Amino acid sequence: MTVNKTINGTELVIAIEGRVDTTTSPQLEREINDSISGITKLVFDFSKVEYISSAGLRVLLTAQKTMNKQGEMSVSNCGEDIMEIFEVTGFTDILTIN
């Protein structure tokens, strides 16, 4: 998994490439925690995410809880497979998906 972060003022865009699973989720969580202070808008770009496991979903849920206190969060550019995972797990009701 590759993580590219772009900060523009108080907006943070995290573009992820590859699989977000048990092996890579801790890295993503560290990347988020290292950059989220002072951020009011967090956007995940999932255009190159191939798969997300329950461990990856947990990282998104934790980020969403944090952003509920300090701003807003969204997930964009989800492929069909990722959208299906979000729908089956009920994450479409929890996350803002563009």
N, C-alpha and C positions, 0 to 999 in steps of 0.2 A: 504494500500500500504506500502511496505517495500522497503527502499532504502539502498543499500550497496555500499560504495565508496571505491575504491582501487586506491591509487596514487603510481605511479612508476616513479620517476623523474618528468618529465613534462607531463606525460601521466596520465589521469584520466579515470577510468572505473567506470561507474555508472550502477549497476545491479538493475533492478526494478522488484518487484514481486507484482502482483495484478492488480488493475484497476487504470488507469491514467485518472481521470475525473475531473469534476468541484470541487468536494470535496477535492481531493488529489493533484491537480495541484499546488496550492500555496506551499505545502510542497516540491514538487519536485523543483519548482523554487527557493525556499530558499536554498535547498541542493546544487543546481548548483551554485548559486551566492556566497555561502559561500566558494566554493572550486575552482572556475574557474580561479582565479588570477594566472598568471604565467604558466598556462597550455597551451601546444601547440598541444596536441592531446586529444580529448574528444571522448570516446566510450560509447555508451549506449548499455547495454546488455538487450535485450527484450525477452530472452528465457522464462521468467515466467510472461510476461505481458499478461493479459487476454483481456483487452479492452483499447482503447484510445479514448477520446472524443475530440471535437474541442478545449476545454480548454487545454488538453494535447498536442495537435498539436501546439497550440500557444506557449507553453513553449519550444517545440523542435525548432520551427522557431526562437524564440528569442535567444536560445542557438546557433543555426546555424549562425545567424547574428553576434553574438559576436565572434564565432570561425573563421568566415571569416576574421576577423581583426587580430587574434592572432595565427591562426594555422588551424587545420582541425578537422572535426567531422564526426563520422559515427554511424550508428545504426546496430547492429548485432543480429543474432539469432531470427528474427521475425517469428512468427507463421503465418499460413495461413490467419487467421482472421485479424491480424494486417496488413499484406501485402495488403490485399484487401482494407482496410481503406486507406492506403498510396496511392494505385493505384487510387482509386475513387477520392481522394482529390487532386491528382497531386503531392503529396509529394515525389513520386518516382523520379520526375524530380528535386526536390530541395535538397533532402538528399542523402548522400552516404549510401547505404544499402548493407550490406554484408550478 
